[in-house]
Amino acid sequence: MPSFKELTGRSNNFSNDINLEKETYKSFLKLKKTLSFKNIHLDIISSYRSFDRQLIIWNEKALGKRKLYDQNGSLLDYSTLTETQILNSILCWSAIPGASRHHWGTDIDIFDANIKQKKQIALTNEEYENEFKNLSDQLTKLISINKSEGFYRPYNEYKGGISKELWHLSHLPTSHFFEKEYTFTVFKKNIEESKLLLKDLLIKNLEFIFKKYVINTSLPQWPIANPLEA
């Protein structure tokens, strides 16, 4: 069984310019070309994210240095929240360091560069249902007919854990195998060895949080292909 450190991407070296696992990178270029015929310039806001970077995001939210939102995307007042409410808000929109799919180099946050510049992106579902409607609709169609080069939305709908994220794509043929390796045992060790804030509260509810916020994802209906058998 791999250690959690081996699954956070800390030891991964990516040879391409956008920090993606090699098969994911190839598939992204193909998807980008397909969408270009629909007048969409597919681009990436975030690809691989290191454990340390995710830890900074997590701890800054826990300290109130970054904005916190409820499940519906409404801004919360940090000064009025309990530790439990702070934790619930973070979990709704940010992965636990070590449990982020972005550690694997298989997941991307995307946008249409014909519509907005990267620095203008808000990453809200309202934005992707309106300004990026063409992109969202085309991806929905391609995913439904298994023509999306293996990409799908792991947070296609709100299932009681992480909020719906129309901008988040995962390369199923590769991410599926990382996901299987990141078991509850690995997750537990991950939390115990990490220097993250609200750690005690996480440990008290570890199994519940793992089920609700780590493995509670949406899967497409098409079969999962093993890239090693291709």
C-alpha positions in Angstrom: 0.0 0.0 0.0 1.4 3.4 -0.9 2.0 6.1 1.7 -0.1 9.2 1.6 3.0 11.2 0.6 3.3 9.1 -2.6 -0.3 10.0 -3.5 0.0 13.7 -2.9 2.2 14.2 -6.0 5.2 15.4 -4.0 7.3 12.8 -5.8 5.8 13.4 -9.3 7.7 15.0 -12.0 5.7 16.2 -15.0 7.5 16.8 -18.3 4.8 19.0 -19.9 4.3 22.8 -19.4 0.9 22.5 -17.5 1.9 20.0 -14.9 -0.3 17.0 -15.8 0.2 13.3 -15.7 1.3 12.3 -19.3 -1.9 10.4 -20.3 -4.0 13.2 -18.9 -2.0 15.8 -20.8 -2.5 13.9 -24.1 -6.2 13.7 -23.5 -6.4 17.4 -22.6 -4.8 18.4 -25.9 -7.3 16.2 -27.8 -10.3 17.7 -25.9 -9.0 21.2 -26.4 -8.9 20.6 -30.2 -12.4 19.1 -30.2 -13.8 22.1 -28.4 -12.0 24.6 -30.6 -14.4 23.6 -33.4 -17.2 24.9 -31.1 -15.5 28.3 -30.8 -14.2 27.4 -27.3 -10.6 28.1 -26.3 -10.2 25.5 -23.5 -7.7 26.6 -20.9 -6.7 25.6 -17.4 -6.9 27.6 -14.2 -5.4 24.9 -12.0 -3.9 21.5 -12.7 -1.4 19.8 -10.4 -1.4 21.3 -6.9 1.2 20.3 -4.3 0.4 19.2 -0.8 2.2 22.2 0.6 0.1 24.6 -1.6 -3.1 22.9 -0.5 -2.0 23.1 3.1 -1.6 26.9 2.8 -5.1 27.3 1.3 -6.6 25.1 4.1 -4.8 26.8 7.0 -5.5 30.3 5.6 -9.2 29.5 5.4 -9.1 28.1 9.0 -7.5 31.4 10.2 -10.1 33.5 8.3 -7.4 34.9 5.9 -9.5 33.7 2.9 -13.2 34.0 2.3 -15.5 31.3 3.5 -18.8 30.4 1.8 -21.8 28.2 2.6 -22.9 25.3 0.4 -24.9 27.7 -1.8 -22.0 30.0 -2.3 -23.1 32.8 0.1 -20.3 34.6 1.9 -20.0 33.9 5.6 -18.8 36.1 8.5 -15.8 34.3 9.9 -16.0 36.1 13.2 -19.4 34.6 14.0 -18.6 31.0 13.2 -17.8 28.1 15.5 -14.8 25.8 14.7 -17.3 23.2 13.4 -19.0 25.7 11.1 -15.6 26.9 9.8 -14.6 23.2 9.1 -17.9 22.5 7.3 -17.4 25.6 5.1 -13.9 24.7 4.2 -14.8 21.1 3.4 -17.6 22.2 1.1 -15.3 24.1 -1.2 -11.7 22.9 -0.5 -10.1 19.5 -0.3 -8.2 18.3 2.8 -4.4 18.5 2.1 -3.5 15.1 0.9 -7.0 14.3 -0.2 -7.1 16.7 -3.1 -7.6 15.2 -6.6 -5.3 17.9 -7.9 -2.3 16.2 -6.2 -2.4 13.5 -8.8 -1.9 15.5 -12.0 -5.1 14.1 -13.4 -7.6 16.8 -12.5 -8.1 20.3 -13.9 -10.1 23.4 -13.4 -11.0 24.8 -16.8 -12.5 27.9 -18.5 -13.1 29.3 -22.0 -10.3 31.9 -22.7 -12.4 33.4 -25.4 -14.8 34.7 -22.8 -12.6 35.8 -19.9 -9.0 36.0 -18.8 -7.7 33.7 -16.2 -7.4 36.5 -13.6 -11.1 37.4 -14.0 -12.5 33.9 -13.2 -14.6 33.6 -10.1 -15.1 29.8 -10.1 -18.8 29.9 -9.3 -21.5 27.6 -10.7 -23.5 30.7 -11.7 -20.6 31.9 -13.9 -20.4 28.5 -15.6 -24.2 28.3 -16.1 -24.2 31.7 -17.7 -21.0 33.2 -19.1 -19.5 29.8 -19.8 -22.7 28.1 -20.8 -21.5 27.0 -24.2 -18.4 25.4 -22.6 -20.5 23.7 -19.9 -23.1 22.5 -22.4 -20.6 21.1 -24.8 -18.7 19.3 -22.0 -22.0 17.8 -20.7 -22.8 16.5 -24.1 -19.3 15.1 -24.7 -19.2 13.4 -21.3 -22.7 11.9 -21.8 -21.7 10.1 -25.1 -18.1 9.2 -23.9 -16.5 11.6 -26.4 -14.7 13.7 -23.8 -11.3 11.9 -24.0 -11.9 10.3 -20.7 -12.7 13.4 -18.7 -15.7 13.7 -16.5 -17.0 15.9 -13.6 -16.3 14.3 -10.2 -18.5 17.0 -8.7 -21.2 17.1 -11.3 -23.9 17.4 -8.7 -24.2 18.2 -5.0 -24.3 14.9 -3.1 -24.2 16.2 0.4 -20.4 16.7 0.5 -18.3 18.9 -1.8 -20.4 21.5 -3.6 -21.2 21.1 -7.3 -18.2 22.2 -9.5 -18.9 22.5 -13.2 -15.3 23.7 -13.8 -13.6 20.6 -12.4 -12.7 17.8 -14.8 -11.0 14.5 -13.9 -9.3 12.1 -16.3 -11.0 8.9 -15.3 -8.6 6.3 -16.8 -5.8 7.6 -14.6 -7.5 9.3 -11.6 -9.5 6.1 -10.9 -6.4 4.2 -9.9 -5.1 6.9 -7.7 -8.5 7.1 -6.1 -8.6 3.4 -5.3 -5.2 3.6 -3.6 -6.3 6.5 -1.4 -8.0 4.3 1.2 -9.3 5.2 4.6 -6.2 3.8 6.1 -4.0 6.1 4.0 -6.4 9.0 4.7 -6.1 8.5 8.5 -2.3 8.4 8.3 -2.4 11.5 6.1 -4.4 13.5 8.7 -2.3 12.2 11.7 1.0 13.2 10.1 -0.1 16.6 8.6 0.3 20.0 10.2 -3.1 21.3 9.3 -5.4 23.4 11.5 -8.7 22.0 12.9 -6.9 18.6 12.9 -8.4 17.5 16.2 -11.9 18.1 14.9 -11.1 16.2 11.8 -9.8 13.2 13.7 -12.9 13.1 15.9 -15.1 12.7 12.7 -12.6 10.9 10.5 -14.7 8.1 9.0 -17.7 10.4 8.4 -15.6 13.0 6.7 -13.9 10.4 4.5 -17.2 9.1 3.3 -18.9 12.5 2.9 -16.1 14.6 1.5 -13.4 12.3 0.0 -15.0 9.4 -1.8 -18.5 10.9 -2.3 -18.1 11.8 -6.0 -20.1 11.4 -9.2 -19.1 8.8 -11.8 -20.0 8.7 -15.5 -22.1 5.8 -16.8 -19.5 4.6 -19.3 -17.0 1.9 -18.4 -13.5 2.6 -16.8 -10.6 1.6 -19.1 -7.3 0.6 -17.7 -4.6 2.6 -19.5 -2.1 -0.1 -18.8 -4.1 -2.5 -21.0 -4.3 -0.1 -23.9 
